Amino acid sequence: MNLLVGVVLLAASLAVFSYSLPRGGKTAKFVGSQWEGYIVVGLLCIFALGLTLAITGSIAFIKG
């Protein structure tokens, strides 16, 4: 279960990150706003949590 949740969180954080990259000379709506720091920290926390859960789930899966 940890492995599945971790992979979903990793995929979601990577999708949000790729969506927020500049396209056509335009940046994301939150860039330059007061929420920019909070969004970046939240995105990194979700990525770290997903990575931790995926690694924990992988170890449990290998152990059996």
MOPAC internal coordinates of N, CA, C and O (Angstrom, degrees):
PM7 1SCF
backbone

  N    0.0000 0     0.00 0     0.00 0    0    0    0
  C    1.4491 1     0.00 0     0.00 0    1    0    0
  C    1.5285 1   111.12 1     0.00 0    2    1    0
  O    1.2310 1   120.87 1   138.09 1    3    2    1
  N    1.3493 1   115.95 1   -41.91 1    3    2    1
  C    1.4593 1   119.31 1   178.55 1    5    3    2
  C    1.5169 1   111.28 1   -60.83 1    6    5    3
  O    1.2310 1   120.77 1   141.63 1    7    6    5
  N    1.3202 1   116.13 1   -38.37 1    7    6    5
  C    1.4607 1   120.14 1  -179.41 1    9    7    6
  C    1.5180 1   110.98 1   -63.24 1   10    9    7
  O    1.2310 1   120.36 1   135.74 1   11   10    9
  N    1.3115 1   116.92 1   -44.26 1   11   10    9
  C    1.4635 1   121.01 1  -179.22 1   13   11   10
  C    1.5291 1   111.54 1   -65.28 1   14   13   11
  O    1.2310 1   120.32 1   133.48 1   15   14   13
  N    1.3165 1   117.00 1   -46.52 1   15   14   13
  C    1.4634 1   120.82 1   179.28 1   17   15   14
  C    1.5242 1   110.33 1   -63.53 1   18   17   15
  O    1.2310 1   120.19 1   139.67 1   19   18   17
  N    1.3242 1   117.24 1   -40.33 1   19   18   17
  C    1.4561 1   121.14 1   178.81 1   21   19   18
  C    1.5150 1   112.67 1   -62.92 1   22   21   19
  O    1.2310 1   120.54 1   137.15 1   23   22   21
  N    1.3260 1   116.57 1   -42.85 1   23   22   21
  C    1.4659 1   120.38 1   179.19 1   25   23   22
  C    1.5297 1   110.62 1   -66.04 1   26   25   23
  O    1.2310 1   120.38 1   140.66 1   27   26   25
  N    1.3286 1   116.88 1   -39.34 1   27   26   25
  C    1.4723 1   120.17 1   178.54 1   29   27   26
  C    1.5268 1   110.28 1   -64.63 1   30   29   27
  O    1.2310 1   120.00 1   136.29 1   31   30   29
  N    1.3284 1   117.60 1   -43.71 1   31   30   29
  C    1.4639 1   120.55 1   178.80 1   33   31   30
  C    1.5246 1   111.62 1   -65.23 1   34   33   31
  O    1.2310 1   120.34 1   140.51 1   35   34   33
  N    1.3279 1   116.96 1   -39.49 1   35   34   33
  C    1.4614 1   119.91 1   176.83 1   37   35   34
  C    1.5225 1   110.84 1   -62.73 1   38   37   35
  O    1.2310 1   120.42 1   134.51 1   39   38   37
  N    1.3176 1   116.80 1   -45.49 1   39   38   37
  C    1.4604 1   120.49 1  -179.92 1   41   39   38
  C    1.5265 1   111.37 1   -63.74 1   42   41   39
  O    1.2310 1   120.55 1   139.29 1   43   42   41
  N    1.3255 1   116.55 1   -40.71 1   43   42   41
  C    1.4608 1   120.07 1   179.86 1   45   43   42
  C    1.5235 1   111.18 1   -65.90 1   46   45   43
  O    1.2310 1   120.22 1   136.50 1   47   46   45
  N    1.3239 1   117.18 1   -43.50 1   47   46   45
  C    1.4656 1   119.15 1  -179.22 1   49   47   46
  C    1.5255 1   111.22 1   -67.42 1   50   49   47
  O    1.2310 1   120.06 1   141.78 1   51   50   49
  N    1.3226 1   117.48 1   -38.22 1   51   50   49
  C    1.4592 1   119.59 1   177.33 1   53   51   50
  C    1.5241 1   111.67 1   -68.50 1   54   53   51
  O    1.2310 1   119.99 1   145.43 1   55   54   53
  N    1.3253 1   117.62 1   -34.57 1   55   54   53
  C    1.4721 1   120.66 1   177.28 1   57   55   54
  C    1.5221 1   110.85 1   -67.12 1   58   57   55
  O    1.2310 1   120.15 1   137.53 1   59   58   57
  N    1.3286 1   117.32 1   -42.47 1   59   58   57
  C    1.4627 1   120.48 1   178.53 1   61   59   58
  C    1.5258 1   110.24 1   -66.35 1   62   61   59
  O    1.2310 1   120.48 1   140.37 1   63   62   61
  N    1.3276 1   116.70 1   -39.63 1   63   62   61
  C    1.4621 1   119.92 1   178.01 1   65   63   62
  C    1.5230 1   111.14 1   -63.00 1   66   65   63
  O    1.2310 1   120.13 1   133.85 1   67   66   65
  N    1.3242 1   117.35 1   -46.15 1   67   66   65
  C    1.4683 1   119.27 1  -179.13 1   69   67   66
  C    1.5294 1   111.29 1   -67.39 1   70   69   67
  O    1.2310 1   120.14 1   148.69 1   71   70   69
  N    1.3317 1   117.35 1   -31.31 1   71   70   69
  C    1.4687 1   120.93 1   176.89 1   73   71   70
  C    1.5264 1   111.38 1   -68.82 1   74   73   71
  O    1.2310 1   120.27 1   149.13 1   75   74   73
  N    1.3374 1   117.09 1   -30.87 1   75   74   73
  C    1.4600 1   119.94 1  -176.10 1   77   75   74
  C    1.5257 1   113.05 1   -86.54 1   78   77   75
  O    1.2310 1   119.35 1   176.67 1   79   78   77
  N    1.3195 1   118.85 1    -3.33 1   79   78   77
  C    1.4614 1   120.83 1   177.31 1   81   79   78
  C    1.5251 1   110.43 1   -68.61 1   82   81   79
  O    1.2310 1   120.10 1   -29.68 1   83   82   81
  N    1.3407 1   117.41 1   150.32 1   83   82   81
  C    1.4698 1   119.92 1  -179.76 1   85   83   82
  C    1.5336 1   111.56 1   -63.97 1   86   85   83
  O    1.2310 1   121.30 1   -41.64 1   87   86   85
  N    1.3288 1   115.12 1   138.36 1   87   86   85
  C    1.4622 1   120.97 1   178.12 1   89   87   86
  C    1.5169 1   108.56 1  -133.71 1   90   89   87
  O    1.2310 1   120.68 1   -51.08 1   91   90   89
  N    1.3034 1   116.30 1   128.92 1   91   90   89
  C    1.4548 1   120.32 1   176.30 1   93   91   90
  C    1.5163 1   113.59 1    60.88 1   94   93   91
  O    1.2310 1   120.07 1  -148.47 1   95   94   93
  N    1.3231 1   117.47 1    31.53 1   95   94   93
  C    1.4517 1   120.95 1  -179.73 1   97   95   94
  C    1.5123 1   114.79 1    80.47 1   98   97   95
  O    1.2310 1   119.75 1  -177.97 1   99   98   97
  N    1.3262 1   118.07 1     2.03 1   99   98   97
  C    1.4617 1   122.02 1   178.95 1  101   99   98
  C    1.5207 1   109.65 1  -107.88 1  102  101   99
  O    1.2310 1   121.09 1   -40.67 1  103  102  101
  N    1.3227 1   115.52 1   139.33 1  103  102  101
  C    1.4579 1   120.15 1   177.44 1  105  103  102
  C    1.5278 1   109.43 1   -97.16 1  106  105  103
  O    1.2310 1   121.08 1    -7.85 1  107  106  105
  N    1.3140 1   115.55 1   172.15 1  107  106  105
  C    1.4631 1   120.48 1   178.13 1  109  107  106
  C    1.5268 1   109.71 1   -66.71 1  110  109  107
  O    1.2310 1   120.80 1   -20.90 1  111  110  109
  N    1.3199 1   116.07 1   159.10 1  111  110  109
  C    1.4681 1   120.72 1  -176.15 1  113  111  110
  C    1.5166 1   113.16 1   -64.95 1  114  113  111
  O    1.2310 1   120.02 1   151.37 1  115  114  113
  N    1.3307 1   117.56 1   -28.63 1  115  114  113
  C    1.4591 1   119.50 1  -176.02 1  117  115  114
  C    1.5247 1   112.82 1   -83.55 1  118  117  115
  O    1.2310 1   119.34 1   169.21 1  119  118  117
  N    1.3223 1   118.87 1   -10.79 1  119  118  117
  C    1.4665 1   121.49 1  -179.44 1  121  119  118
  C    1.5248 1   108.92 1   -68.06 1  122  121  119
  O    1.2310 1   121.14 1   -52.70 1  123  122  121
  N    1.3058 1   115.42 1   127.30 1  123  122  121
  C    1.4516 1   121.37 1  -179.70 1  125  123  122
  C    1.5175 1   114.03 1    87.34 1  126  125  123
  O    1.2310 1   120.07 1   178.23 1  127  126  125
  N    1.3180 1   117.47 1    -1.77 1  127  126  125
  C    1.4676 1   120.21 1   179.10 1  129  127  126
  C    1.5272 1   109.65 1   -93.34 1  130  129  127
  O    1.2310 1   121.15 1    -4.36 1  131  130  129
  N    1.3105 1   115.40 1   175.64 1  131  130  129
  C    1.4612 1   119.57 1   178.84 1  133  131  130
  C    1.5246 1   111.84 1   -72.76 1  134  133  131
  O    1.2310 1   119.59 1   165.62 1  135  134  133
  N    1.3211 1   118.38 1   -14.38 1  135  134  133
  C    1.4644 1   123.01 1  -178.45 1  137  135  134
  C    1.5202 1   113.18 1   -92.21 1  138  137  135
  O    1.2310 1   119.88 1   176.45 1  139  138  137
  N    1.3220 1   117.83 1    -3.55 1  139  138  137
  C    1.4624 1   121.18 1  -174.28 1  141  139  138
  C    1.5238 1   112.64 1   -57.05 1  142  141  139
  O    1.2310 1   120.22 1   131.63 1  143  142  141
  N    1.3110 1   117.18 1   -48.37 1  143  142  141
  C    1.4642 1   120.84 1  -179.13 1  145  143  142
  C    1.5105 1   112.82 1   -63.61 1  146  145  143
  O    1.2310 1   120.72 1   139.29 1  147  146  145
  N    1.3310 1   116.22 1   -40.71 1  147  146  145
  C    1.4620 1   120.39 1   179.84 1  149  147  146
  C    1.5297 1   111.54 1   -65.74 1  150  149  147
  O    1.2310 1   120.44 1   139.86 1  151  150  149
  N    1.3111 1   116.76 1   -40.14 1  151  150  149
  C    1.4588 1   120.48 1  -179.15 1  153  151  150
  C    1.5203 1   110.72 1   -67.27 1  154  153  151
  O    1.2310 1   120.38 1   138.65 1  155  154  153
  N    1.3247 1   116.88 1   -41.35 1  155  154  153
  C    1.4682 1   120.28 1   179.34 1  157  155  154
  C    1.5226 1   110.65 1   -65.37 1  158  157  155
  O    1.2310 1   120.04 1   135.17 1  159  158  157
  N    1.3251 1   117.53 1   -44.83 1  159  158  157
  C    1.4695 1   120.60 1   179.59 1  161  159  158
  C    1.5281 1   110.36 1   -64.81 1  162  161  159
  O    1.2310 1   120.04 1   138.59 1  163  162  161
  N    1.3255 1   117.54 1   -41.41 1  163  162  161
  C    1.4623 1   120.49 1   177.27 1  165  163  162
  C    1.5124 1   112.50 1   -62.64 1  166  165  163
  O    1.2310 1   120.56 1   139.26 1  167  166  165
  N    1.3205 1   116.54 1   -40.74 1  167  166  165
  C    1.4647 1   120.75 1   178.45 1  169  167  166
  C    1.5225 1   111.19 1   -64.45 1  170  169  167
  O    1.2310 1   120.65 1   138.13 1  171  170  169
  N    1.3148 1   116.36 1   -41.87 1  171  170  169
  C    1.4615 1   119.67 1   177.52 1  173  171  170
  C    1.5259 1   112.17 1   -66.89 1  174  173  171
  O    1.2310 1   120.25 1   143.79 1  175  174  173
  N    1.3187 1   117.12 1   -36.21 1  175  174  173
  C    1.4757 1   120.35 1   177.40 1  177  175  174
  C    1.5248 1   111.08 1   -65.53 1  178  177  175
  O    1.2310 1   120.47 1   138.05 1  179  178  177
  N    1.3256 1   116.71 1   -41.95 1  179  178  177
  C    1.4594 1   119.85 1   178.42 1  181  179  178
  C    1.5247 1   110.34 1   -64.70 1  182  181  179
  O    1.2310 1   120.33 1   139.75 1  183  182  181
  N    1.3322 1   116.98 1   -40.25 1  183  182  181
  C    1.4591 1   120.42 1   178.04 1  185  183  182
  C    1.5278 1   110.89 1   -63.34 1  186  185  183
  O    1.2310 1   120.45 1   134.07 1  187  186  185
  N    1.3417 1   116.75 1   -45.93 1  187  186  185
  C    1.4649 1   120.47 1  -179.24 1  189  187  186
  C    1.5292 1   111.37 1   -64.93 1  190  189  187
  O    1.2310 1   120.12 1   139.76 1  191  190  189
  N    1.3242 1   117.37 1   -40.24 1  191  190  189
  C    1.4619 1   120.73 1   177.94 1  193  191  190
  C    1.5268 1   110.49 1   -64.15 1  194  193  191
  O    1.2310 1   120.27 1   136.82 1  195  194  193
  N    1.3168 1   117.09 1   -43.18 1  195  194  193
  C    1.4589 1   120.55 1   178.29 1  197  195  194
  C    1.5128 1   112.22 1   -63.17 1  198  197  195
  O    1.2310 1   120.66 1   138.28 1  199  198  197
  N    1.3285 1   116.34 1   -41.72 1  199  198  197
  C    1.4565 1   119.84 1   178.75 1  201  199  198
  C    1.5251 1   111.08 1   -64.86 1  202  201  199
  O    1.2310 1   120.48 1   137.23 1  203  202  201
  N    1.3210 1   116.69 1   -42.77 1  203  202  201
  C    1.4612 1   120.91 1   178.96 1  205  203  202
  C    1.5258 1   111.40 1   -63.15 1  206  205  203
  O    1.2310 1   120.51 1   135.27 1  207  206  205
  N    1.3296 1   116.63 1   -44.73 1  207  206  205
  C    1.4656 1   119.25 1   178.90 1  209  207  206
  C    1.5141 1   111.80 1   -66.03 1  210  209  207
  O    1.2310 1   120.01 1   142.06 1  211  210  209
  N    1.3272 1   117.59 1   -37.94 1  211  210  209
  C    1.4657 1   120.20 1   178.77 1  213  211  210
  C    1.5225 1   111.19 1   -65.46 1  214  213  211
  O    1.2310 1   120.05 1   138.73 1  215  214  213
  N    1.3070 1   117.51 1   -41.27 1  215  214  213
  C    1.4657 1   120.38 1   178.62 1  217  215  214
  C    1.5215 1   110.54 1   -67.66 1  218  217  215
  O    1.2310 1   120.08 1   136.29 1  219  218  217
  N    1.3243 1   117.45 1   -43.71 1  219  218  217
  C    1.4609 1   121.14 1   178.29 1  221  219  218
  C    1.5287 1   111.10 1   -61.79 1  222  221  219
  O    1.2310 1   120.78 1   136.02 1  223  222  221
  N    1.3249 1   116.10 1   -43.98 1  223  222  221
  C    1.4582 1   120.08 1   178.16 1  225  223  222
  C    1.5184 1   112.50 1   -65.09 1  226  225  223
  O    1.2310 1   120.41 1   143.32 1  227  226  225
  N    1.3276 1   116.82 1   -36.68 1  227  226  225
  C    1.4700 1   120.06 1   178.17 1  229  227  226
  C    1.5137 1   110.68 1   -65.50 1  230  229  227
  O    1.2310 1   120.19 1   137.33 1  231  230  229
  N    1.3118 1   117.23 1   -42.67 1  231  230  229
  C    1.4741 1   120.79 1   179.43 1  233  231  230
  C    1.5240 1   110.20 1   -64.26 1  234  233  231
  O    1.2310 1   120.13 1   136.94 1  235  234  233
  N    1.3250 1   117.36 1   -43.06 1  235  234  233
  C    1.4663 1   120.16 1   178.53 1  237  235  234
  C    1.5217 1   111.62 1   -65.52 1  238  237  235
  O    1.2310 1   120.57 1   144.06 1  239  238  237
  N    1.3332 1   116.51 1   -35.94 1  239  238  237
  C    1.4613 1   120.29 1   179.19 1  241  239  238
  C    1.5212 1   111.01 1   -68.11 1  242  241  239
  O    1.2310 1   120.40 1   140.52 1  243  242  241
  N    1.3263 1   116.84 1   -39.48 1  243  242  241
  C    1.4573 1   120.44 1  -179.59 1  245  243  242
  C    1.5245 1   111.20 1   -68.71 1  246  245  243
  O    1.2310 1   120.66 1   141.04 1  247  246  245
  N    1.3494 1   116.34 1   -38.96 1  247  246  245
  C    1.4659 1   120.67 1   179.29 1  249  247  246
  C    1.5132 1   111.96 1   -66.76 1  250  249  247
  O    1.2310 1   120.77 1   150.80 1  251  250  249
  N    1.3288 1   116.13 1   -29.20 1  251  250  249
  C    1.4561 1   119.87 1   178.41 1  253  251  250
  C    1.4415 1   111.79 1    94.65 1  254  253  251
  O    1.2310 1   120.10 1   180.00 1  255  254  253

